Amino acid sequence: MEKICVAVRVRPSANEESVNGFCWKVESNRISLHGSDGTPISGVSFAFDHVFDQECSNARVYELLTKDIINAAVEGFNGGVQCFRFSLA
């Protein structure tokens, strides 16, 4: 049985976030919120199976995560992909 894979793509910062000085930093499979001085904010760090930065395209996410699931589903295997937008703002 295959495991569930959880991936996150960080969206570009909104103007009000830039003014407040907060930003998300991507490091390998972890994202963390950093303050205006560049230091990480304690307790605001999350790990996932995959983390994509703001520069990652839809095509890249599809190639790495979704393509094999879609191809398997076409061949008759069960598979599912869920995508949604979430914002802390």
C-alpha positions in Angstrom: 0.0 0.0 0.0 1.4 3.4 -1.0 1.6 6.2 1.5 0.0 9.6 1.3 2.3 12.3 0.0 1.9 15.8 1.3 3.5 18.6 -0.8 3.4 22.4 -0.4 4.2 25.1 -2.9 4.9 28.4 -1.3 3.1 31.3 -3.0 4.9 34.6 -3.6 4.6 37.1 -0.8 1.8 39.6 -0.8 2.6 43.3 -0.5 1.3 43.6 3.1 3.5 40.7 4.1 6.5 42.4 2.6 5.7 45.6 4.5 5.4 43.7 7.8 8.7 42.0 7.1 7.7 38.4 7.4 8.6 35.8 4.8 8.6 32.0 4.3 11.9 30.3 3.7 12.2 26.9 2.0 15.0 24.6 3.1 14.8 21.1 1.6 11.5 19.6 2.7 10.8 22.3 5.4 9.3 25.7 5.4 9.7 28.2 8.2 8.5 31.8 8.9 11.2 34.4 9.3 11.0 37.9 10.8 12.2 41.1 9.2 15.7 40.6 10.7 15.9 37.2 8.9 15.7 35.0 12.1 13.3 32.1 12.2 10.2 32.6 14.4 10.2 29.9 17.0 7.5 27.2 16.6 6.6 28.3 13.0 8.4 25.6 11.0 6.7 22.7 9.1 8.0 19.6 7.3 6.4 17.9 4.4 7.2 15.2 1.8 8.0 17.9 -0.8 8.3 21.7 -0.5 8.4 23.8 -3.6 9.5 27.4 -3.6 7.8 30.4 -5.1 9.6 29.9 -8.4 8.3 26.4 -9.0 5.9 26.0 -12.0 2.7 24.0 -12.2 4.4 21.8 -14.8 7.3 20.9 -12.4 4.8 20.0 -9.7 2.8 17.9 -12.1 6.0 16.1 -13.4 7.2 15.3 -9.9 4.0 14.4 -8.1 1.0 14.0 -10.3 2.0 12.5 -13.6 2.6 8.9 -12.3 -0.7 8.9 -10.4 -2.7 10.1 -13.5 -1.0 7.5 -15.7 -1.7 4.7 -13.2 -5.4 5.8 -12.9 -5.7 5.6 -16.7 -4.4 2.0 -16.5 -7.1 1.2 -14.0 -5.4 1.7 -10.6 -6.9 3.8 -7.9 -5.3 7.1 -7.4 -6.2 10.6 -6.2 -4.8 14.1 -6.2 -6.2 16.9 -4.2 -5.2 20.5 -4.6 -6.3 23.5 -2.7 -5.3 27.0 -1.8 -4.6 27.8 1.8 -3.5 31.1 3.3 -2.6 32.2 6.8 -3.6 35.7 6.0 
